[in-house]
Amino acid sequence: MKNSLRISGGALKGKKIPFDFKESLRPTSSKLKEILFNWLQFEINECVCLDLFAGTGSLGIEALSRGSSKVIFVELNKKNYSALTLNLKKLDIRNKSKIFFKDAFTWIKHYDLSEIDLIFLDPPFNREYEIKALKLLMRKNDLKSSCRIYLEYSKYDEIEIPKGLKILKEKSVGDVKALLLIKNED
């Protein structure tokens, strides 16, 4: 069944991102996206973003619409990867995007993070991917101290944020908890 997400702000406002509904794909709600981009409104311009577990790519596409200079998308599901590639082309933002058909954990281990200003981390729920990804990110010496990490997870999961990260903002909407994190330089 085809569904679509609407881009809520910026140059692409009102355009739609079509996607096939399936349980493995859980796009960020419009309400949470609005909250996230309100948090980031003064920092998103010219940002380089990393959209791990990209799925529909809606977070990265929204960031590009709102002025990010580049988004790197990482997606392992072949159907999601193909749909995302097509949507980036249709929206004419392929030149500001780089898309990898790769496992997010492998990508983190093998790629340079030094240019990344913002990471979207919205993995499938109930698999403990959040903590695994955060721990891998914290082990990287090339992660900027100013890099922000947006994390989404099920509010029913108990998640212990790794040492070295602090919460800047947090919000719960429905069954989802959202955090904006940064390295703790204390």
Buried (B, 14 or more C-beta within 10 A) or exposed (E): EEEEBBBBBBEBEEBBBEBEEEEEBBBBBEEBBBBBBEBBEEEBEEBBBBBBBBBBBBBBBBBBBBBBBBBBBBBBBEEBBEBBBEBBEEBEBEEBBEBBBBBBBEBBEEBEBEEBBBBBBBBBBEEEBBBBBBBBBBEBEEBBEEBBBBBBBBBEEEBEBBEBBEEEBEBEBEEBBBBBBBBEEE
